[in-house]
Amino acid sequence: MRERDHLPPLEFATKIATLQPTAPLPILGKLRHAFSLEFGFEHPVMQSEAGQFLNRLRSSGMEIDDPYPSPQGELSSASEDVDGQLVAEAEPLCPPLPVPAGVLGSFNLRMANTGRAILSSRGETPFRLACKIASLESGLASEGERTDLLIDLPPGRGITQPVRFRAPETPGRYRLSVLSLLETVRWLDELCSFEIEVVPEDSVVGDVWNPTEVARDYQSDHVHAFDLLWQWLGERRNGTSAILEIGGNRSPMVGHLGVPAFNLDVDPYGLMTASILAGRSGHVTHIVGDGMNIPFADGYFDAIVMFATFHHFPDPIGLLRHLRTKLATDGRMFLMCEPIGHVFAESNYVGYIRELEHGAYEQSFQPWEYAAMIREAGLVVCDNVMDVGSAKIALRPA
Ligand SMILES: C[S@@+](CC[C@H](N)C(=O)[O-])C[C@H]1O[C@@H](n2cnc3c(N)ncnc32)[C@H](O)[C@@H]1O
């Protein structure tokens, strides 16, 4: 952390202060001082997540300049086929479970550009992904659906990229390989491969999820999810339970519980703003930290809560495993307002792509991926509501 040699403009602090109309004037000085601090995180994802507060104010319609603008270079949009420079590494987040024969499916690939050139899906020779599926019995292979990258990937950048595949019509065991190619130029490397089981369509058993047809906007979905949290917490709202929210930023939902709670977030600006605006009032203790490494003893928490935050972690299974160690034996974990389904480049989901381009770690999971991650982490689902595009899931240690 370092302190810059000049404060941000008064006008900037005035805008931030309007988040709380009754804020007394002296807080402007405190806000200017808070935003004059500069924080360096080792990991580029954390560095970019640490700037979420201002990003989110802007996407909610507030016009607010950068307090310390820095020149932004434009990326060139073409993948250049210079020998050995287009290199990527990838692994499936969760390999697909038994897949119904003939369906068009997709799974999340965690991939990174480990070469020296930009991987771009734009231009005349786009970098693409393709799935090849070969029967383990007959060896016959088919090379199917192509997938464009969600964004241009500069060297070093990693994302979670959903990949499409068409399951074979004949049940059996297959090897699914993800290949990369420069369209119209040449095939590049195989990125990863794993076995899948294709089963008759009518033999796939149902899962634990309770889907609804209800779609809400961001705000009302949070209000509804808070009501569910209130209900699911039950007697854990007794004022003596240890409750942690991760990713609550400037407006943690646990602040509405009316009992003491912690809010841990990697964004120091959102937390400093929350603390400065709340003054001495409020039940929430704000902590700047990484959800992957929380500074509490194992078994400490009766409840760990996340709202629209779980999907911002590049290693979501690792996160669940870590948080499980921090839960009391009969503790609960709540994943609220988490996206459902896969977003592709053609989905034209402008906000999602913009967040990715800003460096945020956006990703979205299918219900079977939630189930697989939860199982991998040694947790089980106690309650859930799967609204349109928004999962609310209560978990406990298995
Ligand atoms: C999409 S925002 C959600 C904010 C708020 N909970 C809501 O529902 O609107 C995701 C939050 O996760 C935080 N975050 C991202 N990575 C984190 C990490 N490694 N540790 C702690 N917080 C993190 C970001 O700073 C951000 O505040």
The ligand as a Gaussian input file, in Angstrom:
#p B3LYP/6-31G(d) Opt

LIG

0 1
 C      -20.285000      -8.937000      -8.094000
 S      -19.613000      -8.283000      -6.642000
 C      -20.956000      -8.610000      -5.506000
 C      -21.165000      -7.465000      -4.587000
 C      -22.407000      -7.615000      -3.684000
 N      -22.256000      -8.744000      -2.780000
 C      -23.665000      -7.757000      -4.512000
 O      -24.366000      -8.765000      -4.361000
 O      -23.954000      -6.861000      -5.309000
 C      -18.412000      -9.472000      -6.148000
 C      -17.643000      -9.061000      -4.911000
 O      -16.667000     -10.072000      -4.649000
 C      -15.487000      -9.437000      -4.197000
 N      -14.371000     -10.367000      -4.397000
 C      -13.872000     -10.816000      -5.567000
 N      -12.819000     -11.625000      -5.363000
 C      -12.646000     -11.695000      -4.019000
 C      -11.715000     -12.367000      -3.176000
 N      -10.745000     -13.117000      -3.685000
 N      -11.857000     -12.234000      -1.837000
 C      -12.847000     -11.458000      -1.308000
 N      -13.736000     -10.783000      -2.061000
 C      -13.648000     -10.910000      -3.389000
 C      -15.398000      -8.192000      -5.075000
 O      -14.551000      -7.212000      -4.529000
 C      -16.874000      -7.763000      -5.090000
 O      -17.162000      -6.912000      -4.024000

